[in-house]
Amino acid sequence: MSSPAPPKSPELSDKSKKYDRQIRLWGEHGQTLLEAATICLVNVTAVGCEVAKGLVLPGIGGFTIADGSTVKEEDLGNNFFLDSSYLGQSKALACKQLLQELNPDVDGDYVDESVDYILANRPNFFDSFNLVIASNLNEQSLLLLANRLWESNVPFVYCRSLGMLGTIRLQLKEHCVVEAHPDNRQYDLRLEQPFEALRDHLEATEVTNKVPWLLVLYKYLKVWQKQQGDGRQAPTNYKEKTKLREAIREEMKSDEENYEEAIKAVNTAFGAGVVPSSLKAIFEDDACEQLHKKSDVFWIMAKALKHFVVEENKGLLPLAGVLPDMTANTDSYIALQHIYRQQALQDADQVYHKCQDYLKQLSLPADSIDERTVRLLCREASGLAILRGTRIADEYEKSCRLLPLVEDNELQGTLTAYNFALRAYERFLSECGSIPGECAVEQDIGRLKSIASKMLNDLGLHVNLSDDVLHEICRYGGAELHAVSAFIGGCAAQEVIKIITKQYKPIDNTFIYNAISTESVTLKL
């Protein structure tokens, strides 16, 4: 008799398989946040479609396109989503259908209305989205939309793509990064100040060539501490670390891998667990000190974390509970891993209970913060970051932020000059109602130069854009090049995912790219 067929894999497994590579980057919890998010795309330009494509493929929850225009001949040359069969049709509907084909898991919607019409008649339309993306607007529409989103505290990503130039501007009122994913993460091992369970295990375990290097290092650290006789817990300079390494090497009997690993680890095994300056600034922030009913849950958790560090853990962070790989027999490594994980859970549990106390004091629901979220925050405590952004409208007023961009009466570098030239281009669209360079290049260069000069003078920047830069802007005649739009769109989609998942630090706040020279720069404006 044949054996019964194995049960079908649950739907979650199929989804995990589909998104496997990206889940390795931002985890199941990051994927869950992405799938719960809805975004609005204003204007389906080539760069706008590329941003949306970069979000639909990894499984954004839903998207809505807002564009009141129809498909024209020029759209066919720069937007690979469209062909001649769509001429004269709603651009929003066409791109919505084509984007949805990329991933049936994603909900798509559209409105055949311009951003100006929506802001004038339904200004609350944008409030329900997790994030809004827009591209290639004129100055008036850009500022109206940006100001509305700032008031509603909705993150905004604005992209420009014109000829060989592209920019991205993020407008974030306040953004909390929980998982920064640092390139060189330092493991918190607490060898110099072992917690009780770890100390008992280290003292009771015999050091052989089969145990993890951590036990080897602890054994010789204890010897080093006795030799110093001054109460110091760990070596801090090159000379002291060299002495500890030599002590371990002298005791090696043969090619013992765990001893070799212990010698290598001397440089990185000590000093973790202390509060870094970035976290100290979060602890001292008014938002952390003065909680209220409308406080973001991040700040409630931050205050609970501060209480744990200062009042309950002698100034040390909660244990992350993560160990590096080590050469050792399986049982020995698992036993050590279990001790770290248990202590991490215990520390996170104390922080969680303090969170519940604060929620109760604020008369907020207990389920506003769950244990899993607190454990994640505790594990990543050393890398927590807060970004507080500026309004896009601030760039159009006199600002000291812009002064460093000017040196000896010249804009620093062509990239900065191109950024101002693109803004002058947007003002040209608002004031003249036409695209510079579309019909009369030479005449428009003069008009654009006049607009740019007035714009820079109004900002208090007594400089002028070179004729070459302005000629380059006019030469494009408003055209997008798909290769440039694809690059900018991909970069912008990456920033959107960072914001939604609260992982990795987004740019702060302007990215400029010149495809002619393949140069880029990030500025804080």
Secondary structure, DSSP 8 states (H G I E B T S, - for coil): ----------HHHHHHHHTHHHHHHHHHHHHHHHHH-EEEEES--HHHHHHHHHHHTTT-SEEEEE---B--HHHHHH-TT--GGGTTSBHHHHHHHHHHHH-TTSEEEEE---HHHHHHH-GGGGGGSSEEEEES--HHHHHHHHHHHHHHT--EEEEEEEBTEEEEEEE-S-EEESB---SS------SSS--HHHHHHHHHS---TTS-HHHHHHHHHHHHHHHH-S---S--SHHHHHHHHHHHHHT--S--HHHHHHHHHTTTSSSTTS--HHHHHHHTSHHHHS--TT--HHHHHHHHHHHIIIIISTT------------S-HHHHHHHHHHHHHHHHHHHHHHHHHHHHHHHHTT--GGGS-HHHHHHHHHTGGG-EEE----GGGGGS--TTTGGGEETTEESHHHHHHHHHHHHHHHHHHHHSS-TTSS-HHHHHHHHHHHHHHHHHHTT------HHHHHHHHHHTT-B-HHHHHHHHHHHHHHHHHHHHTBS---SSEEEEETTTTEEEEE--
